[in-house]
Amino acid sequence: MTVPFVDLPALAAPDKDAYLAAFARILDTGGYIGGPAVGQFEAAFAEFVGAPHAVSVKTGTDALVLALRAAGIGPGDEVITAANSFFATAEAISLVGATPVLADVDDATLLLDASDAARRITPRTKAIIPVHLFGQVVDMAAIEALVRAHDLFVIEDAAQAHGATRTAPSGEIWRAGSIANLAAFSFYPTKNLGALGEGGCVTTRNPELAARIAQLRDHGQAGKHDHVAIGYNARLDALQCACLSISLARLAERNDARRRRAARYTEQLSQLSGIRLVEVAPGSRPVYHLFVVRVDARRRDSVRDRLGAAGIATAIHYPTPIHLQRAYGSLGQRPGSCPVAERAATEMISLPMYPDLTDAQLDEVVAALTAAVS
Ligand SMILES: *Cc1c(COP(=O)(O)O)cnc(C)c1O
């Protein structure tokens, strides 16, 4: 049996007719950019996230860039984020002219370690981007404490966390994308909510920030031919919005399916010696964008090879911590600067995880992994 890492055609299949009908509708009107499909999707996504405002943009990277711009971050500023994330989190900081400062992650959850972030705060630090990595919400109470002490702006990188929640110490439920000043989502096709191409969105509770993002995505226009800022062309196509609205209707159910897959993996793998799971914090309800296990670094690659030989596709998120990427050689964060992230990078394996993964496929992954580590 082969088990792919993701199965996009299977995900699209139940909505194929609806997607084609949306395409036909848009072809008939010629409204490729803007129009009702965009506003309808934004309203539905804002409702799902629990933030009053959602502004769709071209990519998750644009969502981060526009959020940083709206927050007034630019040259001379430092922004702290996690060393173990997709490169785009730091890249967005560089794209607005600011300097990324990569902080280490917590060894149990692999999420941004607030105490390590605190040690990296300087007078130039203007913002912090906690990344809800693998679909688990960061401990935002610890981040809040830093923010209050140092007057920082917070942007959630929620690209992997559509629908994830965590119970705050106050008992309030944090919903990814509705906690901080601004949040960035990606609708890259493999994300929990994926477009049929590129897509992204900024969410916020602040109407002024929402308006600023809406201007920035449209060449800084306040009105037609009235450019009040140097912006971007970062609008999301009507067709993508129409298709995202269709897929959004299945997101809650698909997140639940991922949680059931994760529970089955956890049940079967938690007692297995030689395997370490990413911990789920108390009160946390991740959406399992990825299901990551850790094995001894010395045999990580051979374990992956054995899984591959058994027809099971795996991946690594991420093999090189951001501060050690060649593009960031000039940052001066040497090996040893984020030891937990650096070690995790040599141990992690992402297993197949998607709503349509069958019990039989999952059990096959577990059997192959068990054989590979024993
Ligand atoms: C996917 C992703 C992004 C970038 O999103 P794109 O839509 O690919 O530009 C940023 N941060 C994280 C954590 C991601 O997983």
The ligand as a Gaussian input file, in Angstrom:
#p B3LYP/6-31G(d) Opt

LIG

0 1
 C        2.776000      28.349000       4.471000
 C        3.351000      29.214000       5.494000
 C        3.640000      30.571000       5.258000
 C        3.584000      31.211000       3.905000
 O        2.397000      31.070000       3.231000
 P        2.340000      31.162000       1.626000
 O        0.874000      31.192000       1.338000
 O        2.999000      29.934000       1.101000
 O        3.026000      32.407000       1.202000
 C        4.097000      31.332000       6.325000
 N        4.277000      30.804000       7.546000
 C        4.046000      29.507000       7.803000
 C        4.246000      28.985000       9.188000
 C        3.591000      28.665000       6.787000
 O        3.366000      27.374000       7.070000

